[in-house]
């Protein structure tokens, strides 16, 4: 049995206001507290590795968890934030007035951010990482610290759902979702656990 604890980084100061994408931004005070709660929640779980997206907000969240297990954080490029192309740095208020933004949210299977990455490409890279870890360490337990859409892509893959179902899955900042893969295939055993933080 292979266990994947999928962790979304803690909140940052621009959360919900600006599409920061692959920009580096620090965790807010709330994000730091969320990281501490995640570390508390996972402290008694057996872990073989903690992997993180290269972004500062994910690395800091991962470090809080890894420290409790005396593990080093491994950077996995497959967990990188979506490349949002020309939309990076824009406010969500401004983006909502763009027709392409609306299309992207309604039809993730066919729409791509201008100059950015398709949801299919995202799904493939996340799936391939999970398959590689399962193959190399079939009895392993891993924490994968990443971003909202990256975790949604992993969950949709495990549930056998299409890309356009992406908004049926809520993945909050500082949340934990857990996937178990055994001879029966993947199972979601925990989804979007906020550990007591308000929605």
Backbone torsions as a table, in degrees:
resi	resn	phi	psi	omega
1	UNK	NA	132.1	176.6
2	UNK	-111.2	135.0	-177.8
3	UNK	-117.0	130.6	175.3
4	UNK	-119.5	117.2	172.2
5	UNK	-94.5	109.2	-177.0
6	UNK	-94.0	114.2	-174.3
7	UNK	-114.2	127.8	170.5
8	UNK	-89.3	137.4	179.6
9	UNK	-53.5	157.5	175.7
10	UNK	-67.7	167.3	-176.4
11	UNK	-66.7	152.8	173.7
12	UNK	-123.7	173.4	-172.6
13	UNK	-65.3	-26.0	-179.3
14	UNK	-96.0	7.7	-177.1
15	UNK	-54.2	124.6	177.9
16	UNK	80.8	-4.8	-178.3
17	UNK	-111.0	-45.0	-175.4
18	UNK	-127.1	139.5	174.9
19	UNK	-80.9	97.6	-174.1
20	UNK	-82.6	-23.0	176.3
21	UNK	54.6	-128.4	-177.3
22	UNK	-89.9	12.6	172.2
23	UNK	-69.6	151.6	175.7
24	UNK	-91.4	133.2	-179.1
25	UNK	-147.7	143.9	-175.8
26	UNK	-80.8	156.7	173.0
27	UNK	-67.5	144.8	173.4
28	UNK	-79.1	177.2	175.9
29	UNK	-59.9	-38.0	176.7
30	UNK	-64.2	-42.8	179.4
31	UNK	-62.4	-38.9	177.6
32	UNK	-65.2	-39.9	177.2
33	UNK	-66.1	-40.0	176.5
34	UNK	-61.5	-39.7	178.1
35	UNK	-62.7	-40.0	178.1
36	UNK	-63.9	-41.9	179.1
37	UNK	-65.0	-38.7	176.5
38	UNK	-62.7	-43.2	178.5
39	UNK	-62.0	-41.6	177.1
40	UNK	-61.6	-45.1	-176.3
41	UNK	-63.7	-36.9	-175.1
42	UNK	-96.7	1.1	-173.9
43	UNK	-59.7	-37.0	-176.6
44	UNK	-94.9	1.7	177.6
45	UNK	-82.3	136.1	174.3
46	UNK	-70.0	127.7	-178.1
47	UNK	-128.7	138.0	175.8
48	UNK	-97.7	-28.0	-177.9
49	UNK	-161.9	151.5	172.6
50	UNK	-120.7	117.1	-179.4
51	UNK	-111.5	148.4	-175.9
52	UNK	-141.4	149.5	165.0
53	UNK	-59.4	158.2	-179.8
54	UNK	-71.1	-13.3	-174.9
55	UNK	-66.2	148.7	-178.5
56	UNK	-59.1	-42.2	-176.7
57	UNK	-63.8	-33.0	177.3
58	UNK	-78.9	-39.8	-179.7
59	UNK	-61.3	-42.8	-179.8
60	UNK	-65.7	-39.6	177.0
61	UNK	-64.2	-44.7	-179.9
62	UNK	-63.4	-39.7	-178.1
63	UNK	-62.4	-37.5	179.3
64	UNK	-61.5	-37.9	179.9
65	UNK	-76.1	-47.0	-175.8
66	UNK	-62.7	-36.5	-177.7
67	UNK	-57.3	-38.8	-178.7
68	UNK	-66.3	-23.2	-177.3
69	UNK	-106.9	5.4	-178.0
70	UNK	55.4	42.7	178.0
71	UNK	-113.5	152.2	172.0
72	UNK	-89.6	145.7	177.1
73	UNK	-77.4	127.7	176.3
74	UNK	-97.8	129.1	178.7
75	UNK	-84.5	127.2	179.4
76	UNK	-121.6	112.1	-178.2
77	UNK	-62.7	-24.3	178.6
78	UNK	-64.8	-20.2	-180.0
79	UNK	-92.5	4.4	-179.2
80	UNK	-57.2	150.3	175.8
81	UNK	-58.5	155.3	174.7
82	UNK	-57.6	141.1	171.9
83	UNK	-81.5	103.7	-177.9
84	UNK	-88.1	7.9	172.7
85	UNK	55.5	-127.2	-174.2
86	UNK	-70.6	-10.2	-178.7
87	UNK	-82.8	-16.0	-176.0
88	UNK	-60.4	133.9	178.1
89	UNK	91.6	-9.0	179.1
90	UNK	-86.0	152.1	175.8
91	UNK	-76.2	153.3	176.9
92	UNK	-66.1	-31.3	177.5
93	UNK	-61.2	-42.6	178.8
94	UNK	-69.7	-39.7	-178.0
95	UNK	-65.3	-32.4	-178.4
96	UNK	-63.5	-18.6	179.1
97	UNK	-88.8	-2.8	-178.7
98	UNK	-93.6	127.3	179.5
99	UNK	-57.4	-37.1	-178.8
100	UNK	-65.9	-32.4	178.1
101	UNK	-65.4	-44.9	178.4
102	UNK	-62.4	-43.3	179.4
103	UNK	-62.8	-40.9	179.5
104	UNK	-60.3	-40.1	-177.9
105	UNK	-77.6	-27.6	179.6
106	UNK	-86.4	-32.0	-174.2
107	UNK	-132.4	67.5	-177.0
108	UNK	-61.8	-22.8	-177.7
109	UNK	-71.2	-22.8	-176.0
110	UNK	-125.2	-15.0	-177.2
111	UNK	-99.1	146.7	-179.4
112	UNK	-134.8	139.4	175.4
113	UNK	-56.5	139.8	179.7
114	UNK	-57.9	120.4	-177.9
115	UNK	76.3	11.6	-174.3
116	UNK	-116.8	-155.3	-170.4
117	UNK	-108.7	139.5	177.4
118	UNK	-76.2	155.9	177.1
119	UNK	-65.3	-33.3	177.5
120	UNK	-60.8	-44.9	178.9
121	UNK	-61.1	-41.0	177.2
122	UNK	-61.0	-47.8	-178.2
123	UNK	-59.5	-42.0	-177.8
124	UNK	-64.5	-44.4	-176.5
125	UNK	-68.3	-36.1	178.3
126	UNK	-70.5	-45.0	178.3
127	UNK	-58.1	-45.1	-177.7
128	UNK	-63.7	-37.2	177.6
129	UNK	-64.5	-46.3	-179.1
130	UNK	-63.6	-41.1	178.2
131	UNK	-64.2	-39.9	179.2
132	UNK	-64.9	-44.8	179.7
133	UNK	-64.6	-40.8	178.8
134	UNK	-64.1	-40.3	-179.6
135	UNK	-69.2	-44.7	-176.0
136	UNK	-74.5	-35.0	-178.3
137	UNK	-135.6	74.7	-170.4
138	UNK	-63.1	-18.6	178.0
139	UNK	-109.5	22.0	-174.5
140	UNK	-83.4	161.5	173.2
141	UNK	-127.2	122.8	-171.4
142	UNK	-127.5	142.8	167.1
143	UNK	-102.8	126.2	176.5
144	UNK	-115.0	110.0	-177.6
145	UNK	-99.0	120.7	-172.3
146	UNK	-149.7	-146.3	-171.0
147	UNK	-122.9	164.1	-172.9
148	UNK	-51.6	-55.9	-176.8
149	UNK	-69.3	-29.1	177.6
150	UNK	-64.8	-44.3	179.0
151	UNK	-68.8	-39.9	176.3
152	UNK	-58.7	-41.4	179.1
153	UNK	-60.6	-42.3	178.8
154	UNK	-64.3	-43.1	-179.5
155	UNK	-65.3	-45.4	179.3
156	UNK	-60.4	-40.9	178.4
157	UNK	-60.5	-46.4	-178.2
158	UNK	-66.3	-30.7	179.6
159	UNK	-87.9	-7.5	-179.0
160	UNK	71.5	28.6	-179.4
161	UNK	-99.5	153.1	179.2
162	UNK	-76.5	168.0	-176.5
163	UNK	-60.0	-33.8	-175.9
164	UNK	-72.4	-4.6	176.0
165	UNK	-88.8	8.6	-172.3
166	UNK	-56.5	-35.6	-177.1
167	UNK	-86.3	5.7	171.8
168	UNK	-84.4	-7.0	-177.2
169	UNK	-116.6	117.6	178.3
170	UNK	-93.6	125.9	177.1
171	UNK	-128.4	98.7	-174.4
172	UNK	-81.2	155.4	172.5
173	UNK	-56.6	138.0	178.8
174	UNK	72.9	20.5	-177.6
175	UNK	-101.4	162.8	179.8
176	UNK	-123.4	132.0	171.0
177	UNK	-128.8	141.1	-175.9
178	UNK	-125.6	131.7	178.4
179	UNK	-117.3	133.1	174.6
180	UNK	-114.2	131.8	176.8
181	UNK	-119.6	120.8	177.4
182	UNK	-135.8	-160.6	-176.5
183	UNK	-63.7	-20.1	177.8
184	UNK	-88.7	0.8	-178.5
185	UNK	98.3	-169.2	-177.3
186	UNK	-80.8	143.6	174.8
187	UNK	-133.6	136.4	173.2
188	UNK	-87.1	115.0	-178.4
189	UNK	-105.1	-10.0	176.9
190	UNK	-155.1	134.3	-178.7
191	UNK	-135.1	122.5	172.3
192	UNK	56.2	43.6	176.7
193	UNK	-73.6	114.9	-178.4
194	UNK	-90.2	-3.5	178.8
195	UNK	53.6	45.7	174.1
196	UNK	88.6	-6.4	178.2
197	UNK	-78.0	145.9	-178.2
198	UNK	-67.3	150.7	179.9
199	UNK	-65.4	NA	NA
